[in-house]
Amino acid sequence: MPPIGDRQPIFLATRSEISTFTADIIMAKSNIYRFCTGPWNWSAGQDPYGPPTRTEISFDRKLTELKKIGFEAMMFHDDDAVPEIDAKSGAQVLKEAKELKKRLDGEGITAEMVAPRLWFHPNTVDGAFTSNDPKSRQYAIDRSRRTIDIANALGTDLMVLWLAREGTYIRESKNGRRCVDLLVAALDAMLAHDKKIRLAIEPKPNEPMDVAYLPTIGHALAVAQLTRDSKRVGCLIESAHAILAGLDPADEIDFAMAFGKLWSLHLNDQNGLKFDQDKPFGSNNLRVAFNQVRALERNGYGQKGEYVCFDVHPFRTTQQEHWSAHLSNSRDTFLRLLEKARSYPEKQAEQLIADRNYQDLDQLVIEHLLGGK
């Protein structure tokens, strides 16, 4: 990493809880990290058991708010960028995507990635790329190609694939081996459509499907090796998805970066093996969050332009006036843990490891997070 003074900081601390001294340290040291979120992360509070609890926020207001809270980029689903995408011609889709690019440029915001939303349309009820219906599979591939065109128009070479319905409710309804072949064929079709696009697979073990075909980063990177251009197939890690698979997100980060394949990530938190909660980063387990930041640091995440994205939602009980707090809180937690990662007593920890004194190592981590004795 270059000396602190060599680059301009990109974040100005605003939290009153952070002392001026600590804020200056964080600002100076955080200049390789850039922050991102999606328009869906300002949710209105609706869940499967109840209606919205807040007024929906306009997209224009979200764009304006993004810079205010210290974020530089926005991630998009294809129909976030171009609403009602299936009802529009290819020319109209490109026209609207280019218009959005102008709006983003005007606000000083970058499009981090675009993802095809392949879990809403009736054609994807039985899966998208692994549907038993060939017409539905073709729909998914065609829509993904259109998403690549949107990504090009927005100035990003990254397309994320959350394979939401690529799995089964009834295992006998599909042939797992055949579905691997279908996934590879779909990835190959996307890679052939554009010679520069990079595909980042976002694994999740369940929900909405009972069991997914690519539940972990290992599965995603294994499938990447079967494609026509594996160098352009990587992954996106989401903290909550790793926890839902019974894994440590920090281990998933280390694993993906060992292959040079972590091209984006969704930091959030999760309380156990249940539905995807998208809690603010560090909300449920601060130590797990700390280890994720350490993993990003030791692997140099962000030095090739990758963004730290927060896929978090406000609690359903959140009031309208606090509509962005979950995002600014997540970023502030990340930056505080970044300082903890960079001030971690490495030499002391190394000696404890050499002595196999993991009991005191455990306490060392706890005391470091608590601020010392």
C-alpha positions as CSV (number, residue, x, y, z in Angstrom):
1,M,0.0,0.0,0.0
2,P,1.4,3.5,-0.8
3,P,2.0,6.0,2.0
4,I,-1.1,7.6,3.5
5,G,-0.3,10.9,2.0
6,D,0.0,9.7,-1.6
7,R,-3.7,9.5,-2.2
8,Q,-6.7,11.6,-1.4
9,P,-9.1,10.1,1.2
10,I,-12.5,9.3,-0.1
11,F,-14.4,9.3,3.1
12,L,-15.2,12.0,5.6
13,A,-16.3,10.8,9.0
14,T,-19.6,12.3,10.2
15,R,-20.5,10.1,13.2
16,S,-20.3,12.2,16.4
17,E,-19.3,9.0,18.3
18,I,-16.0,8.9,16.5
19,S,-13.4,11.2,18.1
20,T,-11.7,13.7,15.8
21,F,-8.4,11.9,16.2
22,T,-9.9,8.5,15.4
23,A,-11.8,9.9,12.5
24,D,-8.6,11.4,11.0
25,I,-6.8,8.0,11.3
26,I,-9.8,6.3,9.6
27,M,-10.0,8.9,6.9
28,A,-6.3,8.6,6.1
29,K,-6.1,4.9,6.1
30,S,-9.3,4.0,4.3
31,N,-8.4,5.4,1.0
32,I,-8.3,2.1,-0.9
33,Y,-11.9,1.3,0.1
34,R,-14.8,2.6,-1.9
35,F,-18.4,2.0,-0.9
36,C,-21.5,0.9,-2.8
37,T,-25.1,-0.2,-2.3
38,G,-28.2,-0.9,-4.4
39,P,-31.5,1.0,-4.7
40,W,-33.3,-2.0,-3.1
41,N,-31.4,-1.5,0.1
42,W,-33.8,1.4,1.0
43,S,-36.7,-0.9,1.5
44,A,-40.1,0.2,2.7
45,G,-40.4,-2.5,5.4
46,Q,-42.7,-5.0,3.7
47,D,-42.2,-8.6,4.5
48,P,-44.1,-11.9,3.8
49,Y,-46.3,-11.3,6.8
50,G,-47.1,-7.6,6.6
51,P,-47.4,-4.5,4.4
52,P,-44.9,-1.6,4.1
53,T,-44.2,0.4,7.2
54,R,-42.5,3.4,5.4
55,T,-43.1,5.5,2.3
56,E,-41.2,4.3,-0.8
57,I,-38.3,6.5,-1.6
58,S,-37.8,7.8,-5.1
59,F,-34.8,6.7,-7.1
60,D,-33.7,10.4,-7.6
61,R,-33.6,10.9,-3.8
62,K,-31.6,7.7,-3.4
63,L,-29.0,8.9,-5.9
64,T,-28.7,12.2,-4.0
65,E,-28.5,10.5,-0.6
66,L,-25.8,8.1,-1.8
67,K,-23.0,10.7,-1.9
68,K,-24.2,12.4,1.3
69,I,-23.6,9.2,3.3
70,G,-20.1,8.5,1.8
71,F,-20.9,6.0,-1.0
72,E,-19.4,6.3,-4.5
73,A,-21.2,3.6,-6.5
74,M,-24.6,1.9,-7.0
75,M,-25.3,-1.6,-8.0
76,F,-28.3,-2.4,-10.2
77,H,-30.6,-5.2,-11.2
78,D,-31.4,-4.9,-14.9
79,D,-34.9,-3.6,-14.1
80,D,-33.6,-1.1,-11.6
81,A,-31.7,0.5,-14.4
82,V,-34.5,0.0,-17.0
83,P,-37.9,-0.5,-15.4
84,E,-40.4,-2.8,-17.2
85,I,-37.5,-4.2,-19.2
86,D,-39.4,-7.1,-20.8
87,A,-42.0,-4.7,-22.3
88,K,-39.3,-2.7,-24.2
89,S,-37.3,-3.2,-27.4
90,G,-33.5,-3.6,-27.3
91,A,-33.1,-0.1,-28.7
92,Q,-35.4,1.4,-26.0
93,V,-33.5,-0.5,-23.3
94,L,-30.2,0.9,-24.5
95,K,-31.6,4.4,-24.8
96,E,-32.8,4.4,-21.2
97,A,-29.6,2.8,-19.9
98,K,-27.6,5.6,-21.6
99,E,-29.9,8.2,-20.0
100,L,-29.3,6.6,-16.6
101,K,-25.5,6.8,-17.2
102,K,-25.8,10.5,-17.8
103,R,-27.7,10.9,-14.5
104,L,-25.1,8.8,-12.6
105,D,-22.3,10.9,-14.2
106,G,-24.1,14.1,-13.1
107,E,-24.2,12.9,-9.5
108,G,-20.6,11.6,-9.6
109,I,-21.8,8.0,-9.0
110,T,-20.4,4.8,-10.7
111,A,-22.4,1.8,-11.7
112,E,-20.6,-1.1,-9.9
113,M,-22.5,-4.0,-11.5
114,V,-25.7,-5.1,-13.1
115,A,-27.6,-8.3,-12.4
116,P,-30.5,-9.9,-14.3
117,R,-33.5,-10.3,-12.1
118,L,-34.4,-13.9,-13.0
119,W,-36.6,-14.8,-10.1
120,F,-39.7,-12.6,-10.6
121,H,-40.9,-13.5,-14.1
122,P,-43.4,-16.3,-14.7
123,N,-40.9,-18.0,-17.0
124,T,-38.5,-18.6,-14.1
125,V,-41.0,-20.3,-11.7
126,D,-39.1,-23.6,-12.2
127,G,-35.7,-22.0,-12.4
128,A,-34.1,-19.9,-15.0
129,F,-31.1,-21.5,-16.6
130,T,-32.0,-24.9,-15.2
131,S,-35.7,-24.8,-15.9
132,N,-37.2,-28.0,-17.4
133,D,-38.8,-25.8,-20.0
134,P,-36.4,-25.0,-22.9
135,K,-38.3,-21.8,-23.7
136,S,-37.9,-20.6,-20.2
137,R,-34.2,-21.4,-20.3
138,Q,-33.9,-19.3,-23.5
139,Y,-35.8,-16.4,-21.9
140,A,-33.2,-16.4,-19.1
141,I,-30.3,-16.4,-21.5
142,D,-31.8,-13.7,-23.7
143,R,-32.5,-11.5,-20.7
144,S,-29.0,-12.0,-19.4
145,R,-27.6,-10.9,-22.7
146,R,-29.7,-7.8,-22.5
147,T,-28.3,-7.2,-19.0
148,I,-24.8,-7.3,-20.5
149,D,-25.8,-4.6,-22.9
150,I,-27.1,-2.5,-20.0
151,A,-23.8,-3.0,-18.2
152,N,-21.9,-1.8,-21.2
153,A,-24.1,1.3,-21.5
154,L,-23.5,2.0,-17.8
155,G,-19.8,1.6,-18.0
156,T,-19.2,-1.5,-16.0
157,D,-17.8,-4.8,-17.1
158,L,-19.2,-6.8,-14.2
159,M,-22.4,-8.8,-14.2
160,V,-23.5,-10.6,-11.1
161,L,-25.5,-13.8,-11.2
162,W,-27.6,-14.6,-8.1
163,L,-28.9,-18.0,-9.2
164,A,-32.0,-17.6,-7.0
165,R,-34.2,-20.4,-8.5
166,E,-31.4,-22.7,-9.8
167,G,-32.3,-25.6,-7.6
168,T,-35.4,-27.6,-6.7
169,Y,-38.2,-28.0,-4.2
170,I,-38.5,-31.7,-5.2
171,R,-35.1,-33.3,-6.0
172,E,-36.6,-35.9,-8.3
173,S,-37.9,-33.1,-10.5
174,K,-34.5,-32.4,-12.0
175,N,-31.2,-34.1,-12.9
176,G,-28.4,-32.5,-10.9
177,R,-25.7,-33.4,-13.4
178,R,-27.8,-32.1,-16.4
179,C,-28.4,-28.8,-14.5
180,V,-24.6,-28.3,-14.1
181,D,-24.3,-28.7,-17.9
182,L,-27.2,-26.2,-18.4
183,L,-25.6,-23.7,-16.1
184,V,-22.3,-24.0,-18.0
185,A,-24.1,-23.6,-21.3
186,A,-25.8,-20.4,-20.1
187,L,-22.5,-19.0,-18.8
188,D,-20.9,-19.8,-22.1
189,A,-23.6,-18.0,-24.0
190,M,-23.1,-14.9,-21.9
191,L,-19.3,-15.0,-22.3
192,A,-19.7,-15.3,-26.1
193,H,-22.1,-12.4,-26.2
194,D,-19.4,-10.0,-25.0
195,K,-15.7,-10.5,-25.0
196,K,-15.0,-8.2,-22.0
197,I,-17.8,-9.0,-19.6
198,R,-16.9,-10.6,-16.3
199,L,-19.5,-12.8,-14.6
200,A,-19.5,-13.0,-10.8
201,I,-21.6,-15.8,-9.3
202,E,-23.3,-15.0,-6.0
203,P,-23.9,-18.3,-4.1
204,K,-26.6,-19.0,-1.6
205,P,-27.6,-22.4,-0.2
206,N,-31.3,-22.0,0.0
207,E,-34.2,-19.5,-0.2
208,P,-36.1,-19.1,-2.4
209,M,-35.4,-22.7,-3.5
210,D,-35.3,-25.4,-0.9
211,V,-31.8,-26.5,-2.0
212,A,-29.6,-24.6,-4.5
213,Y,-27.3,-26.1,-7.0
214,L,-24.4,-23.7,-6.3
215,P,-24.5,-23.1,-2.5
216,T,-20.9,-22.0,-1.9
217,I,-18.0,-20.2,-3.4
218,G,-16.3,-23.5,-3.9
219,H,-19.2,-24.7,-6.1
220,A,-19.2,-21.4,-8.0
221,L,-15.5,-21.5,-8.8
222,A,-15.6,-25.2,-9.7
223,V,-18.3,-24.5,-12.3
224,A,-16.3,-21.5,-13.6
225,Q,-13.6,-24.0,-14.6
226,L,-16.0,-25.7,-17.0
227,T,-16.7,-22.6,-19.0
228,R,-15.3,-21.4,-22.3
229,D,-13.3,-18.6,-20.5
230,S,-12.9,-19.4,-16.8
231,K,-10.7,-16.3,-16.4
232,R,-13.9,-14.2,-16.8
233,V,-16.0,-16.1,-14.3
234,G,-15.5,-15.2,-10.6
235,C,-17.7,-14.7,-7.6
236,L,-19.4,-12.3,-5.2
237,I,-19.5,-13.3,-1.5
238,E,-22.4,-12.2,0.7
239,S,-21.8,-12.5,4.4
240,A,-25.3,-13.8,5.2
241,H,-25.3,-16.4,2.4
242,A,-22.0,-17.9,3.8
243,I,-23.5,-18.0,7.3
244,L,-26.7,-19.7,5.9
245,A,-24.4,-22.4,4.5
246,G,-22.9,-22.9,7.9
247,L,-19.6,-21.3,6.8
248,D,-17.4,-18.4,8.1
249,P,-17.6,-15.5,5.6
250,A,-13.9,-14.7,6.3
251,D,-12.9,-18.2,5.2
252,E,-14.9,-17.7,2.0
253,I,-13.2,-14.4,1.3
254,D,-9.7,-16.0,1.8
255,F,-10.7,-18.9,-0.4
256,A,-12.0,-16.8,-3.3
257,M,-9.0,-14.4,-3.1
258,A,-6.6,-17.3,-3.2
259,F,-7.9,-17.8,-6.8
260,G,-8.0,-14.1,-7.5
261,K,-11.8,-14.4,-8.1
262,L,-13.4,-12.1,-5.5
263,W,-14.7,-9.3,-7.7
264,S,-17.4,-7.9,-5.4
265,L,-18.9,-8.6,-2.0
266,H,-22.1,-7.9,-0.1
267,L,-21.3,-7.3,3.6
268,N,-24.2,-7.7,6.0
269,D,-25.0,-9.9,9.0
270,Q,-27.2,-12.9,9.8
271,N,-28.6,-14.4,13.0
272,G,-28.2,-18.2,12.4
273,L,-29.5,-20.6,9.9
274,K,-32.8,-19.1,9.0
275,F,-34.2,-16.8,6.3
276,D,-31.8,-14.2,4.7
277,Q,-32.0,-11.2,7.1
278,D,-29.6,-8.7,5.5
279,K,-28.8,-7.1,8.9
280,P,-26.4,-4.1,9.1
281,F,-22.8,-5.2,9.0
282,G,-21.6,-6.3,12.4
283,S,-25.1,-6.2,13.8
284,N,-25.2,-9.8,15.0
285,N,-21.6,-10.9,15.5
286,L,-19.0,-8.2,15.7
287,R,-16.1,-10.7,15.8
288,V,-17.2,-12.4,12.6
289,A,-17.4,-9.0,11.0
290,F,-13.9,-8.1,12.3
291,N,-12.4,-11.3,10.7
292,Q,-14.0,-10.4,7.4
293,V,-12.3,-7.0,7.4
294,R,-9.0,-8.7,8.3
295,A,-9.4,-11.1,5.4
296,L,-10.1,-8.2,3.0
297,E,-7.1,-6.4,4.3
298,R,-4.6,-9.2,4.2
299,N,-5.6,-10.1,0.6
300,G,-5.5,-6.5,-0.7
301,Y,-9.2,-6.3,-1.6
302,G,-10.0,-3.0,-3.3
303,Q,-6.6,-2.4,-4.8
304,K,-7.9,-3.4,-8.2
305,G,-10.9,-1.1,-8.0
306,E,-13.3,-3.5,-6.2
307,Y,-16.0,-2.0,-4.1
308,V,-17.2,-2.8,-0.6
309,C,-20.9,-3.2,-1.1
310,F,-23.5,-3.3,1.7
311,D,-26.5,-5.4,1.0
312,V,-28.4,-4.4,4.1
313,H,-32.0,-3.5,4.8
314,P,-33.5,-1.2,7.5
315,F,-35.4,-3.1,10.2
316,R,-39.1,-3.2,9.6
317,T,-39.6,-1.0,12.7
318,T,-37.3,1.8,11.3
319,Q,-39.0,5.2,11.1
320,Q,-39.0,7.2,7.9
321,E,-36.5,9.8,9.2
322,H,-33.9,7.1,9.8
323,W,-34.2,5.7,6.3
324,S,-30.4,5.6,5.6
325,A,-29.0,4.9,9.0
326,H,-28.5,1.1,8.3
327,L,-26.2,2.1,5.4
328,S,-24.2,4.8,7.2
329,N,-24.0,2.6,10.3
330,S,-22.7,-0.4,8.2
331,R,-20.0,1.8,6.6
332,D,-19.0,3.3,10.0
333,T,-18.8,-0.2,11.5
334,F,-16.6,-1.3,8.6
335,L,-14.2,1.7,9.1
336,R,-14.0,1.2,12.9
337,L,-13.2,-2.5,12.4
338,L,-10.7,-1.5,9.7
339,E,-8.8,0.5,12.3
340,K,-9.0,-2.5,14.7
341,A,-7.6,-4.7,11.9
342,R,-4.7,-2.4,11.2
343,S,-3.9,-1.9,14.9
344,Y,-4.2,-5.6,15.8
345,P,-1.2,-6.7,17.9
346,E,0.3,-9.0,15.3
347,K,3.6,-9.8,17.0
348,Q,1.9,-10.6,20.3
349,A,-0.6,-12.8,18.4
350,E,2.2,-14.6,16.5
351,Q,3.9,-15.4,19.7
352,L,0.8,-16.9,21.2
353,I,0.2,-18.9,18.1
354,A,3.8,-20.2,18.2
355,D,3.2,-21.2,21.9
356,R,-0.1,-22.8,20.9
357,N,-1.6,-20.6,23.5
358,Y,-5.0,-20.2,21.8
359,Q,-6.8,-19.5,25.1
360,D,-4.9,-16.2,25.5
361,L,-5.1,-15.5,21.8
362,D,-8.9,-15.7,22.1
363,Q,-8.8,-13.2,25.0
364,L,-6.4,-11.0,23.0
365,V,-8.9,-10.7,20.2
366,I,-11.7,-10.0,22.7
367,E,-9.8,-7.3,24.5
368,H,-8.7,-5.7,21.3
369,L,-12.3,-5.4,20.1
370,L,-13.3,-4.1,23.5
371,G,-10.6,-1.4,23.4
372,G,-8.0,-3.1,25.7
373,K,-7.9,-3.3,29.5
